[in-house]
Amino acid sequence: MDIDRLVVQLASQDPEEVLAGVHSVADESDKLDDSELTDAVSVLCSVFASDVTERPEMEEVIEVATAVLVGLGPRIVPTLLLAMQQADVVRLNPLFVRAMIQR
């Protein structure tokens, strides 16, 4: 996986471009070693910084990103815990927390 390209996609102001990046993580996750998956998940967590009250067009992106993370399973839990420790992921996106709890 080209992490630099993923960073560019996920930093885009275009929700479709961001969504393409999210889907690329899902599509390529089986091919990634632990280090690459950690990098991809860490970058993917950046979409949760979007405040859907200010950017409602990002709601679908956040829902899909949440589903992708949940689908990756227990292998990514340490990376998610670290991401939560380093950011306000939980405060900004209760949808993310709810999805993780339901898993």
DSSP file with accessible surface (Angstrom, degrees, kcal/mol):
  #  RESIDUE AA STRUCTURE BP1 BP2  ACC     N-H-->O    O-->H-N    N-H-->O    O-->H-N    TCO  KAPPA ALPHA  PHI   PSI    X-CA   Y-CA   Z-CA
    1    1 A M              0   0   50      0, 0.0     2,-1.2     0, 0.0     3,-0.1   0.000 360.0 360.0 360.0 136.1    0.0    0.0    0.0
    2    2 A D     >  -     0   0   95      1,-0.2     4,-2.1     2,-0.1     5,-0.1  -0.737 360.0-174.1 -86.4  96.0    1.2    3.4   -0.9
    3    3 A I  H  > S+     0   0   37     -2,-1.2     4,-2.7     1,-0.2     5,-0.2   0.874  81.7  57.1 -62.7 -37.1    0.9    5.2    2.5
    4    4 A D  H  > S+     0   0  124      1,-0.2     4,-1.9     2,-0.2    -1,-0.2   0.920 108.4  46.4 -61.3 -42.2    1.8    8.6    0.9
    5    5 A R  H  > S+     0   0  138      2,-0.2     4,-2.7     1,-0.2    -1,-0.2   0.906 110.9  53.2 -65.3 -40.7   -1.0    8.3   -1.6
    6    6 A L  H  X S+     0   0    1     -4,-2.1     4,-2.9     1,-0.2     5,-0.2   0.917 106.7  52.4 -60.9 -42.5   -3.4    7.3    1.2
    7    7 A V  H  X S+     0   0   67     -4,-2.7     4,-1.6     1,-0.2    -1,-0.2   0.930 110.6  47.8 -58.7 -45.1   -2.4   10.4    3.2
    8    8 A V  H  X S+     0   0  100     -4,-1.9     4,-0.6     1,-0.2    -2,-0.2   0.931 113.1  48.1 -63.3 -44.4   -3.2   12.6    0.2
    9    9 A Q  H >< S+     0   0   11     -4,-2.7     3,-1.1     1,-0.2    -2,-0.2   0.933 113.3  46.1 -62.0 -46.9   -6.5   10.9   -0.4
   10   10 A L  H 3< S+     0   0   12     -4,-2.9    -1,-0.2     1,-0.2    -2,-0.2   0.730 110.5  53.9 -73.1 -18.7   -7.6   11.1    3.2
   11   11 A A  H 3< S+     0   0   67     -4,-1.6    -1,-0.2    -5,-0.2    -2,-0.2   0.523  85.6 116.2 -89.7  -4.1   -6.6   14.7    3.5
   12   12 A S    <<  -     0   0   34     -3,-1.1     6,-0.1    -4,-0.6    -3,-0.0  -0.215  66.0-140.5 -64.7 152.2   -8.6   15.7    0.5
   13   13 A Q  S    S+     0   0  137      4,-0.0    -1,-0.1     5,-0.0     3,-0.1   0.568  83.0  91.5 -84.6 -10.0  -11.5   18.1    0.8
   14   14 A D    >>  -     0   0   81      1,-0.2     4,-2.2    -5,-0.1     3,-0.6  -0.776  68.6-153.4 -89.8 113.7  -13.5   15.9   -1.6
   15   15 A P  H 3> S+     0   0   26      0, 0.0     4,-2.8     0, 0.0     5,-0.2   0.840  95.1  56.7 -56.7 -33.0  -15.5   13.3    0.2
   16   16 A E  H 3> S+     0   0  124      2,-0.2     4,-2.0     1,-0.2     5,-0.1   0.885 107.4  47.9 -66.2 -38.1  -15.4   11.0   -2.8
   17   17 A E  H <> S+     0   0   63     -3,-0.6     4,-1.8     2,-0.2    -1,-0.2   0.909 112.9  48.3 -67.1 -41.9  -11.6   11.1   -2.8
   18   18 A V  H  X S+     0   0    1     -4,-2.2     4,-2.4     1,-0.2    -2,-0.2   0.938 110.1  52.2 -63.6 -43.9  -11.5   10.4    0.9
   19   19 A L  H  X S+     0   0   13     -4,-2.8     4,-2.8     1,-0.2    -2,-0.2   0.890 105.3  55.2 -61.2 -37.4  -13.9    7.5    0.5
   20   20 A A  H  X S+     0   0   42     -4,-2.0     4,-2.0     1,-0.2    -1,-0.2   0.908 108.2  49.3 -61.6 -40.4  -11.7    6.0   -2.2
   21   21 A G  H  X S+     0   0    0     -4,-1.8     4,-1.6     2,-0.2    -2,-0.2   0.914 109.7  50.9 -64.0 -42.7   -8.8    6.1    0.3
   22   22 A V  H  X S+     0   0    0     -4,-2.4     4,-1.7     1,-0.2     3,-0.3   0.943 110.8  48.9 -60.0 -46.5  -11.0    4.4    2.9
   23   23 A H  H  X S+     0   0   81     -4,-2.8     4,-3.0     1,-0.2    -1,-0.2   0.861 104.8  59.4 -63.7 -33.0  -12.0    1.7    0.4
   24   24 A S  H  X S+     0   0   20     -4,-2.0     4,-2.0     1,-0.2    -1,-0.2   0.883 103.2  52.0 -65.1 -35.1   -8.3    1.1   -0.5
   25   25 A V  H  X S+     0   0    0     -4,-1.6     4,-1.3    -3,-0.3    -1,-0.2   0.947 112.7  45.2 -63.6 -46.0   -7.5    0.3    3.1
   26   26 A A  H  < S+     0   0   37     -4,-1.7     4,-0.4     1,-0.2     3,-0.3   0.929 114.7  48.0 -61.8 -44.6  -10.4   -2.3    3.1
   27   27 A D  H  < S+     0   0  116     -4,-3.0    -1,-0.2     1,-0.2    -2,-0.2   0.816 121.5  33.8 -67.7 -32.7   -9.3   -3.7   -0.3
   28   28 A E  H >< S+     0   0   63     -4,-2.0     3,-1.6    -5,-0.2     4,-0.5   0.477  86.8  99.2-104.6  -2.1   -5.7   -4.1    0.6
   29   29 A S  G >< S+     0   0   10     -4,-1.3     3,-1.2    -3,-0.3    -1,-0.1   0.838  79.0  57.5 -59.1 -35.6   -5.7   -4.9    4.3
   30   30 A D  G 3  S+     0   0  150     -4,-0.4    -1,-0.3     1,-0.3    -2,-0.1   0.745 106.1  51.3 -66.8 -21.8   -5.3   -8.7    3.7
   31   31 A K  G <  S+     0   0  163     -3,-1.6     2,-0.3    -4,-0.1    -1,-0.3   0.499  91.9  97.7 -91.9  -6.0   -2.0   -8.0    1.8
   32   32 A L    <   -     0   0   10     -3,-1.2     2,-0.1    -4,-0.5    -3,-0.0  -0.650  66.4-136.2 -91.7 139.8   -0.5   -5.8    4.5
   33   33 A D     >  -     0   0   88     -2,-0.3     4,-2.7     1,-0.1     5,-0.2  -0.276  42.3 -90.3 -77.5 175.8    2.0   -6.9    7.1
   34   34 A D  H  > S+     0   0  110      1,-0.2     4,-2.4     2,-0.2     5,-0.2   0.897 126.7  49.2 -58.4 -41.2    1.5   -5.7   10.7
   35   35 A S  H  > S+     0   0   77      2,-0.2     4,-2.2     1,-0.2    -1,-0.2   0.928 113.1  46.0 -65.7 -44.6    3.7   -2.6   10.3
   36   36 A E  H  > S+     0   0   72      2,-0.2     4,-2.6     1,-0.2    -2,-0.2   0.897 112.7  50.7 -65.5 -39.7    1.9   -1.6    7.1
   37   37 A L  H  X S+     0   0    4     -4,-2.7     4,-3.0     2,-0.2     5,-0.3   0.913 108.1  52.7 -65.5 -40.6   -1.5   -2.2    8.6
   38   38 A T  H  X S+     0   0   58     -4,-2.4     4,-2.5    -5,-0.2    -2,-0.2   0.934 111.4  46.8 -59.0 -45.4   -0.6   -0.1   11.6
   39   39 A D  H  X S+     0   0   76     -4,-2.2     4,-2.3     2,-0.2     5,-0.2   0.933 113.4  48.2 -62.0 -45.7    0.4    2.7    9.3
   40   40 A A  H  X S+     0   0    0     -4,-2.6     4,-2.8     1,-0.2    -2,-0.2   0.921 113.6  46.4 -63.6 -43.5   -2.7    2.4    7.3
   41   41 A V  H  X S+     0   0    0     -4,-3.0     4,-2.3     2,-0.2    -1,-0.2   0.912 110.5  53.3 -66.6 -40.8   -5.0    2.3   10.3
   42   42 A S  H  < S+     0   0   54     -4,-2.5     4,-0.4    -5,-0.3    -1,-0.2   0.921 113.6  42.7 -59.9 -43.3   -3.2    5.3   11.9
   43   43 A V  H >< S+     0   0   27     -4,-2.3     3,-1.7     1,-0.2     4,-0.3   0.917 110.7  56.3 -69.5 -40.7   -3.8    7.3    8.8
   44   44 A L  H >< S+     0   0    0     -4,-2.8     3,-1.9     1,-0.3     4,-0.3   0.869  96.1  65.5 -59.6 -35.3   -7.3    6.1    8.4
   45   45 A C  G >< S+     0   0   10     -4,-2.3     3,-1.5     1,-0.3    -1,-0.3   0.730  82.9  78.4 -62.1 -17.4   -8.1    7.3   11.9
   46   46 A S  G X  S+     0   0   61     -3,-1.7     3,-1.6    -4,-0.4    -1,-0.3   0.793  79.8  67.6 -64.2 -24.4   -7.5   10.9   10.7
   47   47 A V  G X  S+     0   0    3     -3,-1.9     3,-1.6    -4,-0.3    -1,-0.3   0.779  87.0  69.1 -67.2 -20.5  -11.0   10.9    9.0
   48   48 A F  G <  S+     0   0    0     -3,-1.5    -1,-0.3    -4,-0.3    -2,-0.2   0.570  82.4  72.9 -76.4  -4.6  -12.5   10.8   12.5
   49   49 A A  G <  S+     0   0   67     -3,-1.6     2,-0.3    -4,-0.2    -1,-0.3   0.610  74.0 105.4 -80.5 -10.8  -11.3   14.4   13.1
   50   50 A S    <   -     0   0   25     -3,-1.6     2,-0.8    -4,-0.2     3,-0.0  -0.542  68.8-141.6 -71.5 129.3  -14.0   15.6   10.7
   51   51 A D    >>  -     0   0   49     -2,-0.3     4,-2.2     1,-0.1     3,-1.2  -0.832   7.0-159.0 -93.2 110.3  -16.8   17.2   12.5
   52   52 A V  T 34 S+     0   0   35     -2,-0.8     7,-0.2    40,-0.3    -1,-0.1   0.680  88.6  64.9 -69.3 -14.5  -20.0   16.2   10.7
   53   53 A T  T 34 S+     0   0  116      1,-0.2    -1,-0.3     2,-0.1    -3,-0.0   0.834 113.9  33.0 -72.9 -29.2  -21.9   19.1   12.1
   54   54 A E  T <4 S+     0   0  153     -3,-1.2    -2,-0.2     1,-0.2    -1,-0.2   0.725 134.9  28.4 -92.3 -29.1  -19.6   21.4   10.1
   55   55 A R    ><  +     0   0   50     -4,-2.2     3,-2.4     1,-0.1     4,-0.2  -0.638  64.7 170.8-132.4  74.3  -19.1   19.0    7.2
   56   56 A P  G >  S+     0   0   81      0, 0.0     3,-1.8     0, 0.0     4,-0.4   0.779  73.8  71.9 -58.8 -23.3  -22.2   16.8    6.9
   57   57 A E  G 3  S+     0   0   93      1,-0.3     4,-0.4     2,-0.1     3,-0.3   0.665  90.3  61.8 -66.9 -12.1  -21.0   15.4    3.6
   58   58 A M  G <> S+     0   0    3     -3,-2.4     4,-2.6     1,-0.2    -1,-0.3   0.535  76.4  90.9 -90.4  -5.0  -18.4   13.5    5.6
   59   59 A E  H <> S+     0   0   86     -3,-1.8     4,-2.5     1,-0.2     5,-0.2   0.926  87.8  47.1 -58.9 -45.4  -20.9   11.5    7.5
   60   60 A E  H  > S+     0   0  107     -4,-0.4     4,-2.7    -3,-0.3     5,-0.2   0.914 110.9  52.9 -62.5 -41.1  -20.9    8.6    5.0
   61   61 A V  H  > S+     0   0    2     -4,-0.4     4,-2.9     1,-0.2    -1,-0.2   0.931 110.6  47.1 -59.2 -45.3  -17.1    8.6    4.9
   62   62 A I  H  X S+     0   0    0     -4,-2.6     4,-2.5     2,-0.2    -1,-0.2   0.910 111.7  50.6 -65.9 -39.8  -17.0    8.3    8.7
   63   63 A E  H  X S+     0   0   98     -4,-2.5     4,-2.2    -5,-0.2    -2,-0.2   0.928 113.4  44.9 -64.1 -42.9  -19.6    5.5    8.7
   64   64 A V  H  X S+     0   0   31     -4,-2.7     4,-2.6     2,-0.2    -2,-0.2   0.922 112.5  51.4 -67.3 -42.6  -17.7    3.6    6.0
   65   65 A A  H  X S+     0   0    0     -4,-2.9     4,-2.6    -5,-0.2    -2,-0.2   0.904 109.7  50.8 -61.1 -39.2  -14.3    4.1    7.8
   66   66 A T  H  X S+     0   0    9     -4,-2.5     4,-2.8     2,-0.2     5,-0.2   0.938 110.3  48.7 -62.9 -45.8  -15.9    2.9   11.0
   67   67 A A  H  X S+     0   0   64     -4,-2.2     4,-2.6     1,-0.2    -2,-0.2   0.896 110.6  51.5 -62.2 -38.9  -17.1   -0.3    9.2
   68   68 A V  H  X S+     0   0   16     -4,-2.6     4,-1.3     2,-0.2    -2,-0.2   0.947 111.4  46.7 -62.7 -47.2  -13.7   -0.8    7.7
   69   69 A L  H >X S+     0   0    2     -4,-2.6     4,-0.6     1,-0.2     3,-0.5   0.932 112.8  48.9 -62.6 -44.0  -12.0   -0.6   11.1
   70   70 A V  H >< S+     0   0   32     -4,-2.8     3,-1.3     1,-0.2    -1,-0.2   0.930 109.1  54.3 -61.0 -41.3  -14.5   -2.9   12.7
   71   71 A G  H 3< S+     0   0   63     -4,-2.6    -1,-0.2     1,-0.3    -2,-0.2   0.756  96.6  65.3 -65.4 -23.8  -14.1   -5.4    9.9
   72   72 A L  H X< S-     0   0   29     -4,-1.3     3,-0.6    -3,-0.5    -1,-0.3   0.714  94.6-164.4 -74.7 -17.9  -10.3   -5.4   10.4
   73   73 A G  G X<  -     0   0    8     -3,-1.3     3,-1.8    -4,-0.6     4,-0.2  -0.115  42.3 -22.0  74.6-163.2  -10.9   -7.0   13.8
   74   74 A P  G >  S+     0   0  103      0, 0.0     3,-1.4     0, 0.0    -1,-0.2   0.691 116.0  79.8 -61.8 -21.4   -8.8   -7.5   16.9
   75   75 A R  G <  S+     0   0  110     -3,-0.6     4,-0.2     1,-0.3    -2,-0.1   0.780  98.1  43.2 -58.1 -26.3   -5.5   -7.2   15.0
   76   76 A I  G <> S+     0   0    3     -3,-1.8     4,-2.4    -7,-0.2     3,-0.3   0.455  81.5 101.6-102.5   0.5   -5.9   -3.4   15.0
   77   77 A V  H <> S+     0   0   70     -3,-1.4     4,-2.7    -4,-0.2     5,-0.3   0.910  81.1  51.5 -55.0 -47.2   -7.0   -2.8   18.6
   78   78 A P  H  > S+     0   0   89      0, 0.0     4,-2.1     0, 0.0    -1,-0.2   0.920 111.3  48.6 -58.4 -38.6   -3.5   -1.7   19.8
   79   79 A T  H  > S+     0   0   13     -3,-0.3     4,-2.5    -4,-0.2    -2,-0.2   0.910 111.5  49.6 -66.8 -40.4   -3.3    0.9   17.0
   80   80 A L  H  X S+     0   0    7     -4,-2.4     4,-2.6     2,-0.2     5,-0.2   0.911 109.4  51.5 -65.7 -40.5   -6.8    2.1   17.8
   81   81 A L  H  X S+     0   0  107     -4,-2.7     4,-2.0    -5,-0.2    -1,-0.2   0.920 111.2  47.9 -62.7 -41.5   -6.0    2.5   21.4
   82   82 A L  H  X S+     0   0   81     -4,-2.1     4,-1.8    -5,-0.3    -2,-0.2   0.924 110.7  51.5 -64.3 -42.6   -2.9    4.5   20.6
   83   83 A A  H  X S+     0   0   14     -4,-2.5     4,-0.8     1,-0.2     6,-0.3   0.904 110.5  49.0 -61.5 -40.9   -4.9    6.7   18.2
   84   84 A M  H  < S+     0   0   55     -4,-2.6     3,-0.4     1,-0.2    -1,-0.2   0.863 109.5  52.5 -67.3 -34.7   -7.5    7.4   20.9
   85   85 A Q  H  < S+     0   0  159     -4,-2.0    -1,-0.2     1,-0.2    -2,-0.2   0.860 113.1  44.1 -66.7 -34.1   -4.8    8.3   23.3
   86   86 A Q  H  < S+     0   0  144     -4,-1.8     2,-0.3    -5,-0.1    -1,-0.2   0.511 120.1  25.7 -92.9  -5.6   -3.2   10.7   20.9
   87   87 A A  S  < S-     0   0   54     -4,-0.8     3,-0.4    -3,-0.4     4,-0.1  -0.913  80.1-102.6-149.5 174.0   -6.4   12.5   19.7
   88   88 A D     >  +     0   0   91     -2,-0.3     4,-2.4     1,-0.2     5,-0.3  -0.159  67.5 133.2 -93.4  39.8   -9.9   13.4   20.5
   89   89 A V  H  > S+     0   0    8     -6,-0.3     4,-1.8     1,-0.2    -1,-0.2   0.931  73.8  46.6 -55.9 -45.7  -11.3   10.7   18.2
   90   90 A V  H  4 S+     0   0   67     -3,-0.4    -1,-0.2     1,-0.2     7,-0.2   0.933 112.0  49.1 -66.2 -44.8  -13.7    9.6   20.9
   91   91 A R  H  4 S+     0   0  167      1,-0.2    -1,-0.2    -4,-0.1    -2,-0.2   0.912 116.1  42.0 -64.5 -39.8  -15.0   13.1   21.7
   92   92 A L  H  < S+     0   0   49     -4,-2.4   -40,-0.3     1,-0.2    -1,-0.2   0.801 121.3  36.0 -80.3 -27.4  -15.6   14.1   18.1
   93   93 A N    >X  +     0   0    5     -4,-1.8     4,-1.2    -5,-0.3     3,-1.1  -0.652  49.9 169.0-135.2  81.5  -17.2   10.9   16.8
   94   94 A P  H 3> S+     0   0   78      0, 0.0     4,-2.7     0, 0.0     5,-0.2   0.785  80.9  68.8 -62.2 -22.5  -19.4    8.9   19.2
   95   95 A L  H 3> S+     0   0   52      1,-0.2     4,-2.2     2,-0.2     5,-0.2   0.903  97.9  51.6 -59.7 -39.3  -20.5    6.9   16.1
   96   96 A F  H <> S+     0   0    1     -3,-1.1     4,-2.1     2,-0.2    -1,-0.2   0.944 111.0  46.4 -62.0 -46.9  -16.9    5.4   16.1
   97   97 A V  H  X S+     0   0   40     -4,-1.2     4,-2.5     1,-0.2     5,-0.2   0.934 111.2  51.8 -63.2 -45.4  -17.2    4.5   19.8
   98   98 A R  H  X S+     0   0  128     -4,-2.7     4,-2.4     1,-0.2    -1,-0.2   0.922 110.0  49.2 -59.2 -43.3  -20.6    2.9   19.4
   99   99 A A  H  X S+     0   0   19     -4,-2.2     4,-1.1     1,-0.2    -1,-0.2   0.895 110.9  49.8 -64.6 -39.8  -19.4    0.8   16.5
  100  100 A M  H  < S+     0   0   49     -4,-2.1     3,-0.3     1,-0.2    -1,-0.2   0.902 111.4  48.8 -66.9 -38.2  -16.3   -0.4   18.5
  101  101 A I  H  < S+     0   0  132     -4,-2.5    -2,-0.2     1,-0.2    -1,-0.2   0.908 108.2  53.7 -68.7 -39.3  -18.5   -1.3   21.5
  102  102 A Q  H  <        0   0  149     -4,-2.4    -1,-0.2    -5,-0.2    -2,-0.2   0.754 360.0 360.0 -68.2 -22.6  -21.0   -3.2   19.3
  103  103 A R     <        0   0  162     -4,-1.1    -1,-0.2    -3,-0.3    -2,-0.1   0.816 360.0 360.0 -64.1 360.0  -18.1   -5.3   17.9
